[in-house]
Amino acid sequence: MPEPRDTRLRRLTMRSMRRGIREMDILMSRYAAARLDGLSDADLDIYDALLEENDQDLYQWVSGQVPAPEQYRAMIGDIAATPDTA
C-alpha cells in the first residue's frame, strides 16, 4: 500500500531536519519547509533518494565544490537557491 502523501511529507520533513551535519540540517530543513508541499510525486521520489546520500557528498554538491549527479542536479540547484526565511 502506498504511503499517504501527508505521511510522506512529514517523514521527509523529519529526515531533512535530522541529517547529521548541522549545515545540512539547516539547508535541507529550509528546503523542505519552502518546497516539499509543492513537489510532484516524482520529485518527492528524487528528494527521498537524495536524502539517502551521504551528508559530505550532499554538502559538496549544494556548495558547488563537486558537480551533483545528473539525477539530482536540478534539485540540488533549487536547494542551493532556496532563500533563508529565518
Secondary structure, DSSP 8 states (H G I E B T S, - for coil): ----HHHHHHHHHHHHH--SSHHHHHHHHHHHHHHGGG--HHHHHHHHHHTTS-HHHHHHHHHTSS---GGGHHHHHHHHH-----
